[in-house]
Amino acid sequence: MTDYSPPNTFYSQTYGLFETQDMYKFIGKNGAHFKFLTTKLGLDYIWWNKDTNIIELWGPHHKLKYAKKIMDEKLCEFMEKKNVKIPKLERCNAATTEELDNMMKFIDIV
């Protein structure tokens, strides 16, 4: 297993999959999937914290919002292949109070 050594850069995070074995499959053998996504998304580092089930995204500030969106989409795609639906709302993080208000309106409607 690789040692945890995040770079000195900007950070974002998202939740991992519910099952540990699913996360291992998603990460890929020797971290192949994470390594691919790190390069494709222009990040410096991706790490899954098993204890908190948080996926850490490290890289340039201007790439993090898009990287988080793509990571969430990839996690949902992975689970959909297993015929497990993940509500997209569970993966939302509000960056501003306006976004939080909009999320709360949606919750009240549903």
One Martini backbone bead per residue (centre of mass of N, CA, C, O) as a GRO file, in nm:
protein
  110
    1MET     BB    1   0.099   0.036   0.020
    2THR     BB    2   0.062   0.358   0.003
    3ASP     BB    3   0.166   0.646   0.113
    4TYR     BB    4   0.074   0.931   0.278
    5SER     BB    5   0.135   1.229   0.045
    6PRO     BB    6   0.038   1.521   0.026
    7PRO     BB    7   0.028   1.805  -0.121
    8ASN     BB    8   0.089   2.159  -0.149
    9THR     BB    9  -0.248   2.223  -0.190
   10PHE     BB   10  -0.545   2.199  -0.299
   11TYR     BB   11  -0.883   2.102  -0.168
   12SER     BB   12  -1.103   1.818  -0.188
   13GLN     BB   13  -1.423   1.633  -0.151
   14THR     BB   14  -1.566   1.298  -0.121
   15TYR     BB   15  -1.756   1.028  -0.122
   16GLY     BB   16  -1.758   0.710  -0.091
   17LEU     BB   17  -1.835   0.403  -0.097
   18PHE     BB   18  -2.001   0.187   0.112
   19GLU     BB   19  -1.815  -0.042   0.011
   20THR     BB   20  -1.498  -0.149   0.036
   21GLN     BB   21  -1.483  -0.338  -0.214
   22ASP     BB   22  -1.578  -0.122  -0.414
   23MET     BB   23  -1.341   0.069  -0.373
   24TYR     BB   24  -1.118  -0.121  -0.467
   25LYS     BB   25  -1.234  -0.149  -0.752
   26PHE     BB   26  -1.236   0.154  -0.824
   27ILE     BB   27  -0.931   0.206  -0.789
   28GLY     BB   28  -0.768  -0.045  -0.847
   29LYS     BB   29  -0.500  -0.190  -0.949
   30ASN     BB   30  -0.260  -0.010  -0.806
   31GLY     BB   31  -0.447   0.253  -0.868
   32ALA     BB   32  -0.528   0.290  -1.173
   33HIS     BB   33  -0.784   0.473  -1.164
   34PHE     BB   34  -0.666   0.705  -0.999
   35LYS     BB   35  -0.431   0.767  -1.188
   36PHE     BB   36  -0.601   0.835  -1.433
   37LEU     BB   37  -0.769   1.065  -1.300
   38THR     BB   38  -0.537   1.245  -1.221
   39THR     BB   39  -0.451   1.303  -1.512
   40LYS     BB   40  -0.722   1.379  -1.654
   41LEU     BB   41  -0.789   1.615  -1.423
   42GLY     BB   42  -0.519   1.765  -1.324
   43LEU     BB   43  -0.399   1.640  -1.075
   44ASP     BB   44  -0.187   1.550  -0.792
   45TYR     BB   45  -0.409   1.396  -0.598
   46ILE     BB   46  -0.547   1.078  -0.483
   47TRP     BB   47  -0.747   0.983  -0.188
   48TRP     BB   48  -0.844   0.715   0.031
   49ASN     BB   49  -1.016   0.726   0.336
   50LYS     BB   50  -1.112   0.457   0.507
   51ASP     BB   51  -1.209   0.570   0.789
   52THR     BB   52  -1.405   0.810   0.639
   53ASN     BB   53  -1.483   0.776   0.334
   54ILE     BB   54  -1.276   0.971   0.178
   55ILE     BB   55  -1.216   1.162  -0.110
   56GLU     BB   56  -0.921   1.306  -0.211
   57LEU     BB   57  -0.854   1.626  -0.368
   58TRP     BB   58  -0.553   1.735  -0.538
   59GLY     BB   59  -0.503   2.079  -0.661
   60PRO     BB   60  -0.597   2.299  -0.862
   61HIS     BB   61  -0.845   2.513  -0.800
   62HIS     BB   62  -0.971   2.525  -1.106
   63LYS     BB   63  -1.019   2.183  -1.095
   64LEU     BB   64  -1.195   2.077  -0.851
   65LYS     BB   65  -1.494   2.101  -0.930
   66TYR     BB   66  -1.476   1.917  -1.177
   67ALA     BB   67  -1.347   1.671  -1.038
   68LYS     BB   68  -1.581   1.617  -0.843
   69LYS     BB   69  -1.797   1.571  -1.055
   70ILE     BB   70  -1.659   1.331  -1.197
   71MET     BB   71  -1.626   1.148  -0.953
   72ASP     BB   72  -1.928   1.124  -0.891
   73GLU     BB   73  -2.004   1.003  -1.166
   74LYS     BB   74  -1.821   0.751  -1.150
   75LEU     BB   75  -1.950   0.633  -0.896
   76CYS     BB   76  -2.234   0.604  -1.016
   77GLU     BB   77  -2.158   0.426  -1.256
   78PHE     BB   78  -2.048   0.192  -1.095
   79MET     BB   79  -2.321   0.131  -0.945
   80GLU     BB   80  -2.502   0.096  -1.197
   81LYS     BB   81  -2.355  -0.167  -1.291
   82LYS     BB   82  -2.484  -0.298  -1.012
   83ASN     BB   83  -2.780  -0.186  -0.977
   84VAL     BB   84  -2.719   0.090  -0.812
   85LYS     BB   85  -2.881   0.360  -0.676
   86ILE     BB   86  -2.772   0.702  -0.651
   87PRO     BB   87  -2.849   0.977  -0.517
   88LYS     BB   88  -2.742   1.283  -0.617
   89LEU     BB   89  -2.800   1.453  -0.357
   90GLU     BB   90  -2.590   1.305  -0.167
   91ARG     BB   91  -2.343   1.450  -0.352
   92CYS     BB   92  -2.396   1.730  -0.234
   93ASN     BB   93  -2.229   2.050  -0.221
   94ALA     BB   94  -2.219   2.352  -0.067
   95ALA     BB   95  -2.051   2.666  -0.135
   96THR     BB   96  -2.312   2.828  -0.082
   97THR     BB   97  -2.598   2.966   0.039
   98GLU     BB   98  -2.750   2.954  -0.227
   99GLU     BB   99  -2.710   2.653  -0.280
  100LEU     BB  100  -2.842   2.560  -0.018
  101ASP     BB  101  -3.122   2.681  -0.071
  102ASN     BB  102  -3.174   2.517  -0.332
  103MET     BB  103  -3.155   2.239  -0.199
  104MET     BB  104  -3.386   2.282   0.010
  105LYS     BB  105  -3.612   2.322  -0.196
  106PHE     BB  106  -3.591   2.040  -0.316
  107ILE     BB  107  -3.650   1.881  -0.058
  108ASP     BB  108  -3.936   2.006  -0.006
  109ILE     BB  109  -4.064   1.893  -0.272
  110VAL     BB  110  -3.993   1.577  -0.223
   0.00000   0.00000   0.00000
